[in-house]
Amino acid sequence: MSKRKRSRPLYLQARRLIDPRSGEEINAWVARTDIDYAMMRSRGYKIGDVVRAEFKKPRSTGQHYRAHALGQLVAKHIEGFEGWDAHDVLKELQRDSGVYCDIHNLEVPGEGVLRLTKAQSLNYDEMDEVEFQEFFRGICRHICAKYWPNCNQEQIEAMIQIMPGEVA
């Protein structure tokens, strides 16, 4: 069975409008851009439709780039990660640390228990800003504990800040 393709999310913005029936000021979610409005029309949404929705604030792209800069820092300065791209570094650190991972123990007859670690998605639609910040801090703690025991998160952040703007 193939995975259902996820549709592109719509970006909505809270606005205060005048209710045409009552004349009162109300809060409403409206399409943020012309592209979002066009996507709503193409999906057949009309005035008065009832829709089921889950609202999420989008993650900051700056935080996304910061995490990838961390991946690049590790690829450049930690043995074993040379030549890796930033995303692959982050996923490996995630699995190795167990930060935001699903861990399953599988009983293998005659062998014992096999531990399976599956990294959760870092996708914008899967992980909110608070979770992503927890992920970032957890990865930094892991790097300090395993690779750079004389560093702390603030020092890692400082190293990221002075890296050339090569974020992949």
N, C-alpha and C positions, 0 to 999 in steps of 0.2 A: 504494500500500500504506500502510495507516495504522500509526502507531506503537503498539506494545503498551503498554497502560497499566501503569505500575509500581504494584505493590501497596505499601501502607503498610508501612514497616519495623517489625519487632518489636524491642522493647527487652528485652534479656536482661541478667541480672546474675549474676556469678560468685558461687557460694555453696559453702560446705563442708557436705556432707551425709554421712550414714552409709549406706554401701552395704548394702542389706538382705541381699544374698547372703553378703558376707564380714564384715560388721560393721565394716569399716574406714572411716576418714574419707576422702572423695574430694572432688574439685572438680567442680562441675556448673554448667551454664548453665541458669538458670530464668527464667521470665517475671518481668519486673520489677514489673508492675502487674496488677491484675485485667483491665484492658483488653487487655493483651498476652496474658494467659492465654486470654481469650475469643477473640481473633483466632487463636490457635493452634488452639483447638478448632474454630472455624469453617472453618479451612483443612484440617481433617481429621487433624491431627497427633495421634498416640497414643504412649503409652509404648512404647519399643522401636523406634520408627521411626528410620530413618537418613535424615538430611537433608544436603543440600549447603548450606553457608553461607559467607558472607564476613563477618567481624567487623570493625566499625569503631567506634571511639569517637566518640560524637556530638560535634559542634562546640559550643563554648561560645556560647550565645545572646548573652552580653555582647559577644563579639567581633563577632558579626553586627551588633549595634546600633552598635558603635563604628565599623564600616565605613560604615553608613548615616549616622551623624553626620558622617563625613568627606564623604560625598556632599552632605549638606545644607550643610556649611561651604562647599564649592566652589560650590554653587548660589547661595548668598548673597553670595559675595565675589569670584567670578571672572567677568569679562565673557564673555558667550557662553553661560553656563550658567543665566542668570536664568530662574526659573520652572520649571526641570527638577525632576523628583522624584529623590530620592537614588539609587534603583536605576539610573535611566537615566544619571545622572552617572557612577556607578561603571562601568557597561558602556562608556560612551564613553571614559573615562579608560583602561580596560583595553584597548580596541581601539587607542587612540592610542599607548599606551605599549608595546603588545605583550606585556605581562605576562600570563602564562597564556593565551596565544593560540595558535591553530594558524595558521600562515602558509603560504600556497600561492602559488606563482608560476605564472601561466597565460600561455602564449605566445599572443598575439593576432596573427595574420598581418597584416602591413602596419602594425601599431601598436607591436609590441614586447612587453615583458613587463608583465603586469598583476599587481600584488601584492594578494592577497585576505587579509584578516585576519579570523578568526572567533574571537570571545572564547569561552573555555571556560566551562562552567557553574560558577557559584559555589554551586550547590545543596548543601545539607548532605550529601546522599548521594553527591555527585560529587567533593567536595573536602574532604580531612580538615583538621584543625586546623593542622598544620604547613604545609601548602600554603597555607591561607588566610592565615596569618601572613606567609608569603613574598609572597603577593599584596598584602596591605596595605602592607608595607614597599616593595614595588616601585611601587605607586601613589603613595605619599608621595614617593619619590625622583623620580618623574616630575613631580609637582606642583611640587616644589622646583626641578627643572631647567628646566621650561617656563614656570611661572607666577610662582613666588615664589623667585627665586634667592637671596634673602637669608635664607631660612628653612631649617631642617633638620627632620627627622622629629619630634624632641622638641618643637619649637615648634608644629608642626602638632598633635601630640597634646595639648599644653597648650590650644590653641584649641578642640579638640573638648571637652575637659573643662569649659570654661566656657560652652559653648553651652547654651541652655535645653533642657530635656528634650522635644524635639519630634520625636524619631526616628520616621520613617514606617515 
